[in-house]
Amino acid sequence: MGLGSKLVDAFSSDIGIDLGTCNTLIYVRGKGIVISEPSVVAVERGTKKVVAVGQEAKRMLGKSPGDIIAIRPLRDGVIADLETTEKMIRYFISKVLPRRWFVKPRMVIGVPSCITEVERRAVEESAYKAGAREVKVIEESLAAAIGARIPIFEPAGHMVCDIGGGTTEISVISLGGMVVTKAIRLGGDEFDEAIIKHVRAVHNLIVGDQTAENLKITIGNASPDKKIEKMEIKGTDAITGLPRRLEIDSVEVREALQEPINAVVDEIKRTLGETPPELAADIVERGIVMTGGGSLLKGLPKLIAKETGVPVILAENPLLCVANGAGMYFEHTRDMAKNKKTIYNSLNV
């Protein structure tokens, strides 16, 4: 690296982005997480002019008048609306770096490993158009492992399970690379959808995404609990079309969530089954590290540990791991390069 490049890097901001289906988190080197807002954009129907972004736009979902549409530009962890995603990233970046940039920032973006090359290029293109000098797209589970402070460059196996809003990614990492990786387009959104379907099928009550999400967060659980919790929800009666209240308990919510939870557990088992024996032995000793908002579902780590026979550790601040890891990526790779150089020099003394 020349002196010019080093100077540019010194004055540049490294930005890590967890471009999630539900939430976008942004990490800035030296500041930590500076943005954590819903991945929602409200635009005027005809002009596509942005009216609101993030938390303010989320409040408009399903409640906006005819001339304003509140949309989520990402679906299943990938960009569904390129133009709106670009506007959203640009808006968040302008909030992070409001002054005139001396040097354009470097951006690292965590994406699911199951996305296609076309989808990956769409992510890069959005970041460049939003003002990036350099863009690096990395797998979410690798970013999550770095953010969870897992020593991924050791010659040992580490398993990370990242459950986001639209995808779940399970990876076995050793020597800084992914040995086995599996990803399914299922996450917190499907948990909410399962609750919506159950409430309609069993109680003839139509509820919205935000009601289902609130129910999941408040009394949702993945494994039986001694205490049965209850919560009142409001929705529209599917037969009369009139507003109605309903009290629902945590046992019923667990039943509603059974199908998507089983899909996640099955994927973890498949990944373990494809892991080389030496690395599998390391995982049994070190455990599975869980990250992402979906891992916060009450009782989920306990259920996975019971089903797999492997210890499960919930990362500290699981929601922030991907953004933190993406933001620390350049430092991490620089340190790795230094370590390799030291080892090489010691071998050639």
Contacts in CASP RR format, 6 or more apart in sequence:
PFRMAT RR
TARGET T0000
AUTHOR 0000-0000-0000
METHOD contacts of the structure
MODEL  1
MGLGSKLVDAFSSDIGIDLGTCNTLIYVRGKGIVISEPSVVAVERGTKKV
VAVGQEAKRMLGKSPGDIIAIRPLRDGVIADLETTEKMIRYFISKVLPRR
WFVKPRMVIGVPSCITEVERRAVEESAYKAGAREVKVIEESLAAAIGARI
PIFEPAGHMVCDIGGGTTEISVISLGGMVVTKAIRLGGDEFDEAIIKHVR
AVHNLIVGDQTAENLKITIGNASPDKKIEKMEIKGTDAITGLPRRLEIDS
VEVREALQEPINAVVDEIKRTLGETPPELAADIVERGIVMTGGGSLLKGL
PKLIAKETGVPVILAENPLLCVANGAGMYFEHTRDMAKNKKTIYNSLNV
1 9 0 8 1.000
8 103 0 8 1.000
8 133 0 8 1.000
9 106 0 8 1.000
11 102 0 8 1.000
11 103 0 8 1.000
12 103 0 8 1.000
12 104 0 8 1.000
12 105 0 8 1.000
12 106 0 8 1.000
12 133 0 8 1.000
13 28 0 8 1.000
13 29 0 8 1.000
13 96 0 8 1.000
13 97 0 8 1.000
13 101 0 8 1.000
13 103 0 8 1.000
13 105 0 8 1.000
13 106 0 8 1.000
14 28 0 8 1.000
14 29 0 8 1.000
14 105 0 8 1.000
14 106 0 8 1.000
14 108 0 8 1.000
14 327 0 8 1.000
14 330 0 8 1.000
14 331 0 8 1.000
15 26 0 8 1.000
15 27 0 8 1.000
15 28 0 8 1.000
15 29 0 8 1.000
15 93 0 8 1.000
15 96 0 8 1.000
15 105 0 8 1.000
15 106 0 8 1.000
15 107 0 8 1.000
15 108 0 8 1.000
15 132 0 8 1.000
15 327 0 8 1.000
16 26 0 8 1.000
16 27 0 8 1.000
16 28 0 8 1.000
16 107 0 8 1.000
16 108 0 8 1.000
16 109 0 8 1.000
16 110 0 8 1.000
16 323 0 8 1.000
16 325 0 8 1.000
16 326 0 8 1.000
16 327 0 8 1.000
16 329 0 8 1.000
17 24 0 8 1.000
17 25 0 8 1.000
17 26 0 8 1.000
17 27 0 8 1.000
17 89 0 8 1.000
17 107 0 8 1.000
17 108 0 8 1.000
17 109 0 8 1.000
17 110 0 8 1.000
17 127 0 8 1.000
17 323 0 8 1.000
17 326 0 8 1.000
18 24 0 8 1.000
18 25 0 8 1.000
18 26 0 8 1.000
18 110 0 8 1.000
18 140 0 8 1.000
18 143 0 8 1.000
18 322 0 8 1.000
18 323 0 8 1.000
18 326 0 8 1.000
19 39 0 8 1.000
19 74 0 8 1.000
19 77 0 8 1.000
19 85 0 8 1.000
19 89 0 8 1.000
19 109 0 8 1.000
19 110 0 8 1.000
19 111 0 8 1.000
19 123 0 8 1.000
20 39 0 8 1.000
20 74 0 8 1.000
20 77 0 8 1.000
20 164 0 8 1.000
20 165 0 8 1.000
20 166 0 8 1.000
21 39 0 8 1.000
21 72 0 8 1.000
21 74 0 8 1.000
21 75 0 8 1.000
21 76 0 8 1.000
21 77 0 8 1.000
21 164 0 8 1.000
21 165 0 8 1.000
21 166 0 8 1.000
21 167 0 8 1.000
21 189 0 8 1.000
22 38 0 8 1.000
22 39 0 8 1.000
22 72 0 8 1.000
22 164 0 8 1.000
22 165 0 8 1.000
22 166 0 8 1.000
22 188 0 8 1.000
22 189 0 8 1.000
23 36 0 8 1.000
23 37 0 8 1.000
23 38 0 8 1.000
23 39 0 8 1.000
23 319 0 8 1.000
24 35 0 8 1.000
24 36 0 8 1.000
24 37 0 8 1.000
24 38 0 8 1.000
24 39 0 8 1.000
24 54 0 8 1.000
24 88 0 8 1.000
24 89 0 8 1.000
24 92 0 8 1.000
25 33 0 8 1.000
25 35 0 8 1.000
25 36 0 8 1.000
25 319 0 8 1.000
25 320 0 8 1.000
25 322 0 8 1.000
25 323 0 8 1.000
26 33 0 8 1.000
26 34 0 8 1.000
26 35 0 8 1.000
26 36 0 8 1.000
26 92 0 8 1.000
26 93 0 8 1.000
26 96 0 8 1.000
26 323 0 8 1.000
27 33 0 8 1.000
27 34 0 8 1.000
27 320 0 8 1.000
27 323 0 8 1.000
27 324 0 8 1.000
27 325 0 8 1.000
27 326 0 8 1.000
27 327 0 8 1.000
27 328 0 8 1.000
28 34 0 8 1.000
28 96 0 8 1.000
28 97 0 8 1.000
28 327 0 8 1.000
29 327 0 8 1.000
29 331 0 8 1.000
32 324 0 8 1.000
33 320 0 8 1.000
33 323 0 8 1.000
33 324 0 8 1.000
34 95 0 8 1.000
34 96 0 8 1.000
35 92 0 8 1.000
35 95 0 8 1.000
35 96 0 8 1.000
36 319 0 8 1.000
36 320 0 8 1.000
37 53 0 8 1.000
37 54 0 8 1.000
37 55 0 8 1.000
37 92 0 8 1.000
38 54 0 8 1.000
38 55 0 8 1.000
38 57 0 8 1.000
38 58 0 8 1.000
39 54 0 8 1.000
39 72 0 8 1.000
39 73 0 8 1.000
39 74 0 8 1.000
39 88 0 8 1.000
40 53 0 8 1.000
40 54 0 8 1.000
40 57 0 8 1.000
40 58 0 8 1.000
40 60 0 8 1.000
40 61 0 8 1.000
40 70 0 8 1.000
40 71 0 8 1.000
40 72 0 8 1.000
41 50 0 8 1.000
41 52 0 8 1.000
41 53 0 8 1.000
41 54 0 8 1.000
41 57 0 8 1.000
41 70 0 8 1.000
41 71 0 8 1.000
41 72 0 8 1.000
41 73 0 8 1.000
41 84 0 8 1.000
41 87 0 8 1.000
41 88 0 8 1.000
42 50 0 8 1.000
42 51 0 8 1.000
42 52 0 8 1.000
42 53 0 8 1.000
42 56 0 8 1.000
42 57 0 8 1.000
42 60 0 8 1.000
42 64 0 8 1.000
42 68 0 8 1.000
42 69 0 8 1.000
42 70 0 8 1.000
42 71 0 8 1.000
43 49 0 8 1.000
43 50 0 8 1.000
43 51 0 8 1.000
43 68 0 8 1.000
43 69 0 8 1.000
43 71 0 8 1.000
43 84 0 8 1.000
44 51 0 8 1.000
44 67 0 8 1.000
44 68 0 8 1.000
44 69 0 8 1.000
45 66 0 8 1.000
45 67 0 8 1.000
45 68 0 8 1.000
45 69 0 8 1.000
46 67 0 8 1.000
48 83 0 8 1.000
48 84 0 8 1.000
50 87 0 8 1.000
50 91 0 8 1.000
51 57 0 8 1.000
51 60 0 8 1.000
51 68 0 8 1.000
52 60 0 8 1.000
52 70 0 8 1.000
53 87 0 8 1.000
53 88 0 8 1.000
53 91 0 8 1.000
53 92 0 8 1.000
54 88 0 8 1.000
57 70 0 8 1.000
58 70 0 8 1.000
60 68 0 8 1.000
60 70 0 8 1.000
61 70 0 8 1.000
61 72 0 8 1.000
61 209 0 8 1.000
61 210 0 8 1.000
62 70 0 8 1.000
63 70 0 8 1.000
64 70 0 8 1.000
71 81 0 8 1.000
71 84 0 8 1.000
72 80 0 8 1.000
73 79 0 8 1.000
73 80 0 8 1.000
73 81 0 8 1.000
73 82 0 8 1.000
73 84 0 8 1.000
73 85 0 8 1.000
73 88 0 8 1.000
74 80 0 8 1.000
74 85 0 8 1.000
75 166 0 8 1.000
76 112 0 8 1.000
76 166 0 8 1.000
76 167 0 8 1.000
76 185 0 8 1.000
76 189 0 8 1.000
77 111 0 8 1.000
77 112 0 8 1.000
77 115 0 8 1.000
77 164 0 8 1.000
77 165 0 8 1.000
77 166 0 8 1.000
77 167 0 8 1.000
77 185 0 8 1.000
78 111 0 8 1.000
78 112 0 8 1.000
78 115 0 8 1.000
78 119 0 8 1.000
78 122 0 8 1.000
78 123 0 8 1.000
79 85 0 8 1.000
79 119 0 8 1.000
79 122 0 8 1.000
79 123 0 8 1.000
79 126 0 8 1.000
82 122 0 8 1.000
82 125 0 8 1.000
82 126 0 8 1.000
85 122 0 8 1.000
85 126 0 8 1.000
86 125 0 8 1.000
86 126 0 8 1.000
86 129 0 8 1.000
86 130 0 8 1.000
89 126 0 8 1.000
89 127 0 8 1.000
89 130 0 8 1.000
90 129 0 8 1.000
90 130 0 8 1.000
90 131 0 8 1.000
93 105 0 8 1.000
93 130 0 8 1.000
93 131 0 8 1.000
97 105 0 8 1.000
103 133 0 8 1.000
104 131 0 8 1.000
104 132 0 8 1.000
104 133 0 8 1.000
105 131 0 8 1.000
105 132 0 8 1.000
105 133 0 8 1.000
106 132 0 8 1.000
106 133 0 8 1.000
106 134 0 8 1.000
106 135 0 8 1.000
106 136 0 8 1.000
106 330 0 8 1.000
107 127 0 8 1.000
107 132 0 8 1.000
107 134 0 8 1.000
107 135 0 8 1.000
107 136 0 8 1.000
108 135 0 8 1.000
108 136 0 8 1.000
108 137 0 8 1.000
108 138 0 8 1.000
108 143 0 8 1.000
108 325 0 8 1.000
108 326 0 8 1.000
108 327 0 8 1.000
108 329 0 8 1.000
108 330 0 8 1.000
109 123 0 8 1.000
109 124 0 8 1.000
109 127 0 8 1.000
109 135 0 8 1.000
109 136 0 8 1.000
109 137 0 8 1.000
109 138 0 8 1.000
109 326 0 8 1.000
110 137 0 8 1.000
110 138 0 8 1.000
110 139 0 8 1.000
110 140 0 8 1.000
110 143 0 8 1.000
110 322 0 8 1.000
110 326 0 8 1.000
111 119 0 8 1.000
111 120 0 8 1.000
111 123 0 8 1.000
111 137 0 8 1.000
111 138 0 8 1.000
111 139 0 8 1.000
111 140 0 8 1.000
112 139 0 8 1.000
112 140 0 8 1.000
112 167 0 8 1.000
112 169 0 8 1.000
112 183 0 8 1.000
112 185 0 8 1.000
113 139 0 8 1.000
113 140 0 8 1.000
113 141 0 8 1.000
113 169 0 8 1.000
113 171 0 8 1.000
113 178 0 8 1.000
113 181 0 8 1.000
113 183 0 8 1.000
114 167 0 8 1.000
114 169 0 8 1.000
114 183 0 8 1.000
114 184 0 8 1.000
114 185 0 8 1.000
115 123 0 8 1.000
120 137 0 8 1.000
123 137 0 8 1.000
124 135 0 8 1.000
124 137 0 8 1.000
127 135 0 8 1.000
128 135 0 8 1.000
136 329 0 8 1.000
136 330 0 8 1.000
138 326 0 8 1.000
138 329 0 8 1.000
139 169 0 8 1.000
139 171 0 8 1.000
139 178 0 8 1.000
139 181 0 8 1.000
140 162 0 8 1.000
140 164 0 8 1.000
140 167 0 8 1.000
140 169 0 8 1.000
140 322 0 8 1.000
141 160 0 8 1.000
141 161 0 8 1.000
141 162 0 8 1.000
141 169 0 8 1.000
141 170 0 8 1.000
141 171 0 8 1.000
141 173 0 8 1.000
141 178 0 8 1.000
141 181 0 8 1.000
142 152 0 8 1.000
142 171 0 8 1.000
142 173 0 8 1.000
142 176 0 8 1.000
142 177 0 8 1.000
142 178 0 8 1.000
143 321 0 8 1.000
143 322 0 8 1.000
143 323 0 8 1.000
143 325 0 8 1.000
143 326 0 8 1.000
143 329 0 8 1.000
144 160 0 8 1.000
144 162 0 8 1.000
144 291 0 8 1.000
144 292 0 8 1.000
144 315 0 8 1.000
144 321 0 8 1.000
144 322 0 8 1.000
144 325 0 8 1.000
145 152 0 8 1.000
145 158 0 8 1.000
145 160 0 8 1.000
145 171 0 8 1.000
145 173 0 8 1.000
145 289 0 8 1.000
145 325 0 8 1.000
146 152 0 8 1.000
146 324 0 8 1.000
146 325 0 8 1.000
146 326 0 8 1.000
146 328 0 8 1.000
146 329 0 8 1.000
146 332 0 8 1.000
147 291 0 8 1.000
147 315 0 8 1.000
147 320 0 8 1.000
147 321 0 8 1.000
147 322 0 8 1.000
147 324 0 8 1.000
147 325 0 8 1.000
147 328 0 8 1.000
148 160 0 8 1.000
148 289 0 8 1.000
148 291 0 8 1.000
148 315 0 8 1.000
148 316 0 8 1.000
148 318 0 8 1.000
148 321 0 8 1.000
150 158 0 8 1.000
150 160 0 8 1.000
150 173 0 8 1.000
150 289 0 8 1.000
151 158 0 8 1.000
152 158 0 8 1.000
152 173 0 8 1.000
152 174 0 8 1.000
152 175 0 8 1.000
152 176 0 8 1.000
152 177 0 8 1.000
153 175 0 8 1.000
153 176 0 8 1.000
153 336 0 8 1.000
153 339 0 8 1.000
154 174 0 8 1.000
154 175 0 8 1.000
155 174 0 8 1.000
155 175 0 8 1.000
156 174 0 8 1.000
156 279 0 8 1.000
156 282 0 8 1.000
156 286 0 8 1.000
157 172 0 8 1.000
157 173 0 8 1.000
157 174 0 8 1.000
157 179 0 8 1.000
157 279 0 8 1.000
157 282 0 8 1.000
157 283 0 8 1.000
157 286 0 8 1.000
158 172 0 8 1.000
158 173 0 8 1.000
158 174 0 8 1.000
158 282 0 8 1.000
158 283 0 8 1.000
158 286 0 8 1.000
158 289 0 8 1.000
159 170 0 8 1.000
159 171 0 8 1.000
159 172 0 8 1.000
159 173 0 8 1.000
159 271 0 8 1.000
159 272 0 8 1.000
159 275 0 8 1.000
159 283 0 8 1.000
159 286 0 8 1.000
159 287 0 8 1.000
159 288 0 8 1.000
159 289 0 8 1.000
159 310 0 8 1.000
160 169 0 8 1.000
160 170 0 8 1.000
160 171 0 8 1.000
160 173 0 8 1.000
160 288 0 8 1.000
160 289 0 8 1.000
160 290 0 8 1.000
160 291 0 8 1.000
161 168 0 8 1.000
161 169 0 8 1.000
161 170 0 8 1.000
161 264 0 8 1.000
161 268 0 8 1.000
161 288 0 8 1.000
161 289 0 8 1.000
161 290 0 8 1.000
161 291 0 8 1.000
161 295 0 8 1.000
161 304 0 8 1.000
162 168 0 8 1.000
162 169 0 8 1.000
162 170 0 8 1.000
162 290 0 8 1.000
162 291 0 8 1.000
162 292 0 8 1.000
162 295 0 8 1.000
162 321 0 8 1.000
162 322 0 8 1.000
163 187 0 8 1.000
163 188 0 8 1.000
163 264 0 8 1.000
163 290 0 8 1.000
163 291 0 8 1.000
163 292 0 8 1.000
163 293 0 8 1.000
163 294 0 8 1.000
163 295 0 8 1.000
164 187 0 8 1.000
164 188 0 8 1.000
164 292 0 8 1.000
164 293 0 8 1.000
164 294 0 8 1.000
165 187 0 8 1.000
165 188 0 8 1.000
165 189 0 8 1.000
165 293 0 8 1.000
165 294 0 8 1.000
166 185 0 8 1.000
166 186 0 8 1.000
166 187 0 8 1.000
166 188 0 8 1.000
166 189 0 8 1.000
166 190 0 8 1.000
167 183 0 8 1.000
167 184 0 8 1.000
167 185 0 8 1.000
167 186 0 8 1.000
167 187 0 8 1.000
168 183 0 8 1.000
168 184 0 8 1.000
168 186 0 8 1.000
168 187 0 8 1.000
168 264 0 8 1.000
168 267 0 8 1.000
169 181 0 8 1.000
169 182 0 8 1.000
169 183 0 8 1.000
170 181 0 8 1.000
170 182 0 8 1.000
170 183 0 8 1.000
170 267 0 8 1.000
170 268 0 8 1.000
170 271 0 8 1.000
171 178 0 8 1.000
171 180 0 8 1.000
171 181 0 8 1.000
171 182 0 8 1.000
171 271 0 8 1.000
172 178 0 8 1.000
172 179 0 8 1.000
172 180 0 8 1.000
172 181 0 8 1.000
172 271 0 8 1.000
172 275 0 8 1.000
172 279 0 8 1.000
172 283 0 8 1.000
173 179 0 8 1.000
174 279 0 8 1.000
174 282 0 8 1.000
176 336 0 8 1.000
179 275 0 8 1.000
179 276 0 8 1.000
179 279 0 8 1.000
180 271 0 8 1.000
180 274 0 8 1.000
180 275 0 8 1.000
181 271 0 8 1.000
182 267 0 8 1.000
182 270 0 8 1.000
182 271 0 8 1.000
182 274 0 8 1.000
184 263 0 8 1.000
184 264 0 8 1.000
184 267 0 8 1.000
186 260 0 8 1.000
186 263 0 8 1.000
186 264 0 8 1.000
187 260 0 8 1.000
187 264 0 8 1.000
187 294 0 8 1.000
188 216 0 8 1.000
188 260 0 8 1.000
188 293 0 8 1.000
188 294 0 8 1.000
190 260 0 8 1.000
191 216 0 8 1.000
191 257 0 8 1.000
191 260 0 8 1.000
191 261 0 8 1.000
191 294 0 8 1.000
191 297 0 8 1.000
192 209 0 8 1.000
192 212 0 8 1.000
192 213 0 8 1.000
192 216 0 8 1.000
193 212 0 8 1.000
194 256 0 8 1.000
194 257 0 8 1.000
194 259 0 8 1.000
194 260 0 8 1.000
195 207 0 8 1.000
195 212 0 8 1.000
195 215 0 8 1.000
195 216 0 8 1.000
195 253 0 8 1.000
195 256 0 8 1.000
195 257 0 8 1.000
196 206 0 8 1.000
196 207 0 8 1.000
196 208 0 8 1.000
196 209 0 8 1.000
196 212 0 8 1.000
197 256 0 8 1.000
198 252 0 8 1.000
198 255 0 8 1.000
198 256 0 8 1.000
199 205 0 8 1.000
199 206 0 8 1.000
199 207 0 8 1.000
199 212 0 8 1.000
199 233 0 8 1.000
199 246 0 8 1.000
199 248 0 8 1.000
199 256 0 8 1.000
200 206 0 8 1.000
200 207 0 8 1.000
200 238 0 8 1.000
202 252 0 8 1.000
203 246 0 8 1.000
203 248 0 8 1.000
204 237 0 8 1.000
204 238 0 8 1.000
204 239 0 8 1.000
205 233 0 8 1.000
205 235 0 8 1.000
205 236 0 8 1.000
205 237 0 8 1.000
205 238 0 8 1.000
205 244 0 8 1.000
205 246 0 8 1.000
206 235 0 8 1.000
206 236 0 8 1.000
206 237 0 8 1.000
206 238 0 8 1.000
207 215 0 8 1.000
207 233 0 8 1.000
207 234 0 8 1.000
207 235 0 8 1.000
208 235 0 8 1.000
211 233 0 8 1.000
211 234 0 8 1.000
211 235 0 8 1.000
215 231 0 8 1.000
215 233 0 8 1.000
215 248 0 8 1.000
215 253 0 8 1.000
216 253 0 8 1.000
216 257 0 8 1.000
216 297 0 8 1.000
217 296 0 8 1.000
218 229 0 8 1.000
218 231 0 8 1.000
219 229 0 8 1.000
219 230 0 8 1.000
219 231 0 8 1.000
219 248 0 8 1.000
219 249 0 8 1.000
219 250 0 8 1.000
219 253 0 8 1.000
220 250 0 8 1.000
220 253 0 8 1.000
220 254 0 8 1.000
220 257 0 8 1.000
220 297 0 8 1.000
220 298 0 8 1.000
221 250 0 8 1.000
221 253 0 8 1.000
221 254 0 8 1.000
221 297 0 8 1.000
221 298 0 8 1.000
221 299 0 8 1.000
222 254 0 8 1.000
222 257 0 8 1.000
222 261 0 8 1.000
222 297 0 8 1.000
222 298 0 8 1.000
222 299 0 8 1.000
222 300 0 8 1.000
222 302 0 8 1.000
222 303 0 8 1.000
223 254 0 8 1.000
223 299 0 8 1.000
223 300 0 8 1.000
223 302 0 8 1.000
223 303 0 8 1.000
223 306 0 8 1.000
224 254 0 8 1.000
225 250 0 8 1.000
225 298 0 8 1.000
225 299 0 8 1.000
228 249 0 8 1.000
228 250 0 8 1.000
228 251 0 8 1.000
229 249 0 8 1.000
229 250 0 8 1.000
230 247 0 8 1.000
230 248 0 8 1.000
230 249 0 8 1.000
230 250 0 8 1.000
231 247 0 8 1.000
231 248 0 8 1.000
231 249 0 8 1.000
232 245 0 8 1.000
232 246 0 8 1.000
232 247 0 8 1.000
232 248 0 8 1.000
233 245 0 8 1.000
233 246 0 8 1.000
233 247 0 8 1.000
233 248 0 8 1.000
234 243 0 8 1.000
234 244 0 8 1.000
234 245 0 8 1.000
234 246 0 8 1.000
235 243 0 8 1.000
235 244 0 8 1.000
235 245 0 8 1.000
235 246 0 8 1.000
236 242 0 8 1.000
236 243 0 8 1.000
236 244 0 8 1.000
237 243 0 8 1.000
237 244 0 8 1.000
257 297 0 8 1.000
261 297 0 8 1.000
261 300 0 8 1.000
261 303 0 8 1.000
264 304 0 8 1.000
265 303 0 8 1.000
265 304 0 8 1.000
265 307 0 8 1.000
265 308 0 8 1.000
268 288 0 8 1.000
268 304 0 8 1.000
268 307 0 8 1.000
268 308 0 8 1.000
269 307 0 8 1.000
269 308 0 8 1.000
272 280 0 8 1.000
272 283 0 8 1.000
272 308 0 8 1.000
272 310 0 8 1.000
273 280 0 8 1.000
275 283 0 8 1.000
283 310 0 8 1.000
284 309 0 8 1.000
284 310 0 8 1.000
284 311 0 8 1.000
286 311 0 8 1.000
287 310 0 8 1.000
287 311 0 8 1.000
287 312 0 8 1.000
287 313 0 8 1.000
288 304 0 8 1.000
288 305 0 8 1.000
288 308 0 8 1.000
288 310 0 8 1.000
288 311 0 8 1.000
288 312 0 8 1.000
288 313 0 8 1.000
289 313 0 8 1.000
289 315 0 8 1.000
290 300 0 8 1.000
290 301 0 8 1.000
290 304 0 8 1.000
290 312 0 8 1.000
290 313 0 8 1.000
290 314 0 8 1.000
290 315 0 8 1.000
290 318 0 8 1.000
291 315 0 8 1.000
291 318 0 8 1.000
291 321 0 8 1.000
291 322 0 8 1.000
292 315 0 8 1.000
292 318 0 8 1.000
292 319 0 8 1.000
292 321 0 8 1.000
292 322 0 8 1.000
293 318 0 8 1.000
293 319 0 8 1.000
294 300 0 8 1.000
294 318 0 8 1.000
295 301 0 8 1.000
295 314 0 8 1.000
295 315 0 8 1.000
295 318 0 8 1.000
296 314 0 8 1.000
296 318 0 8 1.000
296 319 0 8 1.000
301 312 0 8 1.000
301 313 0 8 1.000
301 314 0 8 1.000
302 312 0 8 1.000
304 310 0 8 1.000
304 312 0 8 1.000
305 311 0 8 1.000
305 312 0 8 1.000
315 321 0 8 1.000
317 324 0 8 1.000
325 332 0 8 1.000
END
